[in-house]
Amino acid sequence: MPPAADARAEEPALRSAVTAALGEPVRALEDVHREHLEYDAFLAHRSVARLVGTAIVESGRREWRLIEKVTEGPATASPYLLENGRREFAAYASGLLDDLAPQVGAPRAFGSFVGPDGRITLLLEEIHDEGSRPLGAEELLAGARDLGFLAGRWVGRVPDEPWLFSGWIARHSQPEAVQEGLEVLARASAQPAVAAVLRGRIPAAERLVRAQGRLRQILESLPETLCHHDAVGANVMRADGRTVLIDWESVGPGPVGADLASLLFSSARRGDCSGTLIATILEDAVRAYQSGLDAAGSGVDADTARRGFDAAVGLRWKLVRDVADAVARGTAPRRGSAPDETPEAALAELSAPIDVLLASAERVLG
């Protein structure tokens, strides 16, 4: 990756990045345009744009495209957002993302810099996704296999870097919300509308919430590998026959199976894929993930990988709480990446992941 450029010199920094992208010196840039791209709306003070333009090079004129990802500095961005931006910046600067696994890659970084105000800018390769949206069975199974390659490549050899993310269990299990969640489930269980939707699932959900400490112990006892920790459908692309993962803001150590839980369960929860589809291909996806582990020579057996997957899914107990609360209030549960779903469709698509959640908990907790 080119050396970090001076953020105060935007045009020279961009010209340096375009030079790296094109592989030949750029004399000048013309007709540079910035196209705003939709990004997670709740992440204020973060922006993603496509930069396009024409480069004047020795051989003539060449068109170019880059993705510009900007995280505002500490004066405006939240500490959480700033930490994530710094982590992704460090991951690219370290070279970690240059050689992840034979079947897994990240967008190349052609330039990166931090401004005097702490603003972080990454100038990245644009990935042309060849898969379907929302993710279908083919994309999910290929992603599961390739995430197995990634996990198998790094088992027992996660880099010892202070900037790697280590709080993923707490983020997903949300221990600060456990008591309130139990109270919501207790109140909702007395309402006929909730009972009709959840059909006896609340007692099992309450047991799962109370067992979060056990799940943490199980996960911490499993073989450790390098995880993306946000391998939801929106961040998983297919290009040139391999999986390309974007948004490396949560990269860090985790147990085998953790990224597969994100790909299947969290994607269905968000609306990046069908929840009913997940239930039908779950076992095939687990086998595909194991095939990647085996191909990478990880030595991780199928029971261990399945235990990691089930325990990681079990951290996502809050889905039941959120659905129960929405039904009790007479509002419609929503999936963020599928805003046009009818309330009835959203509820049906969230019911299947609830069954996956409780079945995983039953397997791993007994």
TACOR-V450402 format. One line per field, one symbol per residue. ss: DSSP state (2 for helix, 1 for strand, 0 for the rest). phi: phi as a letter, one per 30 degrees, with the letter a starting at -180 (. if undefined). burial: 1 if it has 9 or more other ideal C-beta (glycine too) atoms within 8 Angstrom, else 0. Layout:
ss->???
phi->???
burial->???
//
This chain:
ss->000000000222222222222200011111111111100000000111111111111001111111111110000000222222222222222202220010011100111111000001111100000000001022222222222222222200000000000002222220222222222222220002222222000222222222022222222200011110000022211110011110000001111002222222222222001022222222222222222222200000022222222222220002222222222220000000000000222222222222222222222220
phi->.ddecdddcdddddddddedddiaecdacbhdbccdcdbeddcdibbbbccbabccbddkbbdbbbcccbcddddbddedddddddddedddddieddbdaecbbbedccaaacdecidcbcccddccdccdbddcddddddddddddeddddceibdeccddddbcddddddhedcdddddddddddddceddddddhiddedddddedcddddeddddcdecbdbdiaddedccbcahibccccicdceldadejdddddddddddddjdaddddeddceddddddddddedddididddddddddddddddddedededdddddddiccdbcedbdcddedddddddddddddedddddddci
burial->110010100001111111111100010011010000000000001101111111111000010101111111100010001101111111111001100110111110111111100111111111100010011100111111111111111110010000011001100111001100110111111010111011001101111110110011011001111111111110111110011111011111111111111111111111111011111011001101111111110101000111111111111111111111111100001010110010000111111111111101110110
//
